[in-house]
């Protein structure tokens, strides 16, 4: 019996599948939207309509499920489509708990869409040392149906103990879902730590080339909640196009190479700027003095991710000025691509954001780290008093 392959091998070979009848190493793209019935009105090929399931999804979903250690995965039209499906599968009156610091688009949706439609939302402060105790205090046994986590959390990269949170959620009769976009299955496998559902904004590291909008969910079990999520995807039409599914699979083939390189580069950049005279903080869980470092070290393997943030002395104007002077870093929204990006996150998120106004979010790409360091150094130096 051949031994179980490592995730890096599964990803590089896209599960190692060879396609009939021509033996393609690269999977084909299936663009058909509908499929012919047999004379007896059955579907002998197992397909009815592409909004239910397109063959182009199969390999990408199978690969992601294998990497996360779950039985099934689903692709979605975007990360938001995947994340909101987890809440749309609930019932009005259900209670959910989510972190205060998280992807702003989902936090805003919970407040402005889900809550007015009957989902009761509580937020816990995931940046404080006692966050697990605060989470425990917000759980309502029998009423809390979902605990949502994001770790590391955008944009301060706060870390939450997934195993501890899962134990609390399950003890209250709730499920735990986690946005693991930044960690990726290269660094963290939340299902092994007790998570019930893992979400990815596939636009980011899974695709890795800034040319696809996609999302994905992986389940720990095919239960009634998973069936409800599948229904949501079909009913609201939150499906991915076949070309996008193919591009995401193509990107996943280099996932391990990219994430490992980006994590190593981010570690090097963070260490270089720790204690820099132009900064008040460097936020990165790979730093020994980071509040989440001990937990991150326990639940992340092989690195701490490619995302970091810096807080610039002088406040918002100084931070915006630093971003304006960067040239290797590109001023753009998103993260996880091969190119390094910088964003003044508070101005993007707008009123009500918990993001500090002096914070710049950095997505570290696969460039030479020395060039990224030099770019940041010149941008910071130009803003310092002579």
N, C-alpha and C positions, 0 to 999 in steps of 0.2 A: 504494500500500500504506500503510495506516494505521500510524503509528509504534507501537512497543512502549509500552504504558501503564505509568506509574509504579505502584509498589506501593500508594501511598495511593489512587490511583484505582481499582485493582482491588479493594481492600478496601472502599472506600466503596460501590461498586456491586455487591459480592459477585460479582465476575467479569462483571457486566453482563448476566447471563442474564435473559431474559424467558421465562416459562413458559406452555406451551400447556396447554389450549386457550383460557384466559381472558386471557393476557397479563399475569399478575401480575408486578409489580416485586419484591414480597416473595415468596420461595420458599415453597411449601406444605410442610406436615408430613405425612409418610407414616407412618401408625401400623400398617399391616398387618404381621403377623408371617410370613405365608406367602402363596404365589403359586400360581395354578392352572397345571397342566400342560395341554398340548394333547392331543388324542386320541391322537397318536402317542407320548405320554409325554415329550415334549420341553418345554422352557421357552422359548417363543418371545419372551418379554419379557426374558429374560436374568436373571431372579431366581428363586431357589429358596426361600430362608428368610432371615429378617432377621438371624440370627446370622452369616450369611455376608456379607451386605451389604444395608443398608437404603437406599433412594433418598434419605432425608434426610441421609445422610452425604456424598453425592456432591459437593455444591457446597462444603461446608465443607472437605472434603479437597482438592478441586481448588484452592480459594483458598489454603490453607496451603501446598500444594506450590508454587504459583506464587510466593508471597511468599518462600519459602525457596530457590527455584531448583532444586528436585528434581522428578523425574518423577511421584512418587506420595507420598501421605500416607495414614495410617490414624488414625482416631479410636479412642480407648479409653475405658473406663469411668472412669478416673482417671489422674492423672499417675503414680501408683505402678504401675498396670497397664501403662502404656506403658513405663516405665523397666524394670520387671522382665522384660517380654517380651524385651528385648534380651539379658538374661542367660539366661532360660529357653530361648532359641533356641540356646544353646551346648551342649556335650557335657561330661558329668562328666570331670574331669581337665584341662579347659581352664584356662588362666591368664588372669586379668584384672588390670588396674591401675586404681586409682581414687584420687581425691584424699582427703587426710585431712579437709579441711574441705569439706563438701558437705551436701546436704539430709539431715538426720539420719535420717529415715524410711528412705531407701534405704541409707545406711551401715549402719544397724541390720539391715536385711533381708539385706544381703550377709554380715554377720558371723554372724547367727543362723539364716539359712535357706539361702542359697546355699552358703556354705563347708561346712557339715556335709553337704551333698548333692553334694560333689565338685568345686565350682568353687573353684579356688585363687585367693585374693584377696591382692593386695599394695597398700599405700597409700603414696603419695608426699606429701611435705609441700608443698602448693601455696601456702603463705604465705611461704616463704623465697625469697630472690633466685635461688638455684640450683636451683629446682624442676625445670627442664627437664633439667639434668644428673642429678638424682636419678631422674627418670622414665626417662631413658636407662639408668641402672644397674639398674633393676628389670625391664626388658624381657627376655624369654627367647625369642629367635628360634625359631620353629617351635612353641612352646608357648603363648606369649601370643597370645590370639585377639581380645581386646578391650581397648582403652584407653578409659576413661570419664572425661570432663571435666565440670566445671561452671564456667562463667565468665560474669559474676561469681559467686562461690561463696557460698552462704548459710551463716552469717550475717555473715561478715567482709568479703565482697565482694572477696575475693582474685581476681586476674585471671591467667589462664593464656594463653600464646601458642598459639593454636589451630593456626596454620600449622606452627609448629615441632613441636608435639606430634603433629600428623598425619603429618609427614614421618618422625618417629621410629617411630610405630606402623606405618606402611606399610613402612618399612625392615626391621622385625622380622616382617613377614608378618601383622600384626594390623590390625583395623579400628579406627576412632576414632568414638565416639559422644559426643555432648555434650548436656547439659541446658542449653538456652538460654532457659529460662523467663524469667529476669530481663532478658536483653538483648532478646528478641523479634526477629522479622525486621525490625522498624523500625530497630534499632540495629546488629545483627550478622547476617551471613548465613554461617554456619559452613561450608556446603557449598562456597562459593566459596573458603574458606580450607583446604579439604582434608578436611573431616569427611565420614564415610560415612553417618551417621545423626544426625538432630537430634531431640531430645525436648523436648516442652513439657508442663508441667502446665497444661492448658487452663483449669483453674479460675481461674488467676491473670489475667495480662494479656490473653490471647486472648479470654476471656469478659468480664472486666473489671468485672463487676457483682455479684460475690459471690453468684450464684444458680445456679451450675452446678458440679458435680464432673465433670471431664473430663480426658483426656490425649490426646496426639497424638505420632506419629512421622512424620518425613519422611526419605526415603532419597535418596541420591545416585544409586543405580542399582538396578534390579530384578534383583538377583542371587539366589543360593541362600540367602544369609543373610536377605534380605528375605522370601523365600518361607517360610522357617522362622518368622519373626516373624508373618507372616500366619496361619500354621497355629496358633501359640500363641494368638493373639487368638481364633480360632474355637474351638479345642479347650477352652480354659479359660473361654470365654464372657465375655471381658473387653470386652464391647461397650457402646456408649453407647446410651441410649434416644433415640428420634426427637425428642422435645421438647427434650432436652438438646443434641442436635446442632443443632437449629434456633436455640436460644438462644445457643450458642457462635458460630454464623455471624452472628447479629444483633450480638453483641458485637464481632466482628472488623471489622464495618463502621466502627466508630469507633476502631479500634486505633491508627492513626497519630496522630489528634488527642489521644487520651488519653496515649499513651506520650511523645509530644513534650512535652506539658504537664507530665506527672509528672517527666520528666527535668529540665526547666527549673526546676521547683519544688524538686526535691531538690538541684540544684546551688546554688540560692539559700540553702536551709536549711543545707546543709553548709558553705558559705562563711561564713555568719553565725556559726556555732558553732565554727568552727575557732579553736583557742586559747582557748576559753571557760574561765573560771576554775573552773567546776564540773566540767569534763570532763578526762580524760586523753587521749582520742583521739576523733577523728571519722573514721569509716571510710567512704570514698566514693571510687571510682576517678576521679571528676571533679576531685578536688583535686590540684593540682600536686605536692604532697609525698607523695601516696599511693604506696606501693611499686609498684602496678600501673598507675600513670597512663600511662606511656610506651607500654606494650603496649595498654592500653585505647584510647588515642588513635589508635593505628594500626589496630585492628581493630573499633572502634565508630565509627559515623557518626551525627551529629545529636544526640548526648547520651550520657550515661553511665548511664541508667536511673533508676528511681524508688525504688530501695532504698538505704538507708544504715543505719549503726549508730553509736551513741555509747557510750563507756565512761565511767562516772560515777565521780568521785572518792568514795572512801568505801566502795567495794566493793559486794557484793550487796545489802545492806540499803538502802544509799543509792539504788541503781538501782531496786529495787522500790518505794521510796518515791516516786521521781520518776514512775514509771508510774502510781502510785495517784493522784497529784495532777493528771494530765492530764485534760482534758475534751473538747477538740476531737479529739485522737487517741483512738481507741477501743481498749480493751484486748482484743485478740482475735487468734487465730491466723489465718494466711493472709496474702496480699499481692496486690498488683496490682489491687485494686478501686478504685473512684472515691473511696472514703472512706479517710482516713489511719488506720493502725493502729499500735499499739505492743505489743511483747511482750518480756518478760524471758525470753530464749530458753533460757538454761541450765536454768532450773527446768522448762521444758517438755520439754527433751530428756532430762533425768535423768542418772543415774550414767553415767560414761564419756564424757560429752560433751566435745569439745574447745573448746566455746564458753566464753569468759571469763565468770565470774559477775557481773562489773560491766557487762555489755553489754546494751543495749536495742536491739532491732531495730525500725526505723521503715520502714513502707511509706507512701510519700508519695502522697496522692491528688490530686484535681483542685481542692481547695479553694484559696482565696486564700492564697498562701504566707505573707503577713504574719500571718495568723491562726494558722498553725502555729508560726511563730517565737514569737509572743506566748505561746502555750500552753506551749511548751517553756521559755521564759524564766521564766514564773511558777512552773512546777513545779521548775525547778532552783534558783531564788532561795529558795523556801520551805525548801529543805533545807540552805541555807548557814548557817554560824554568824553570829550577830548581832554 
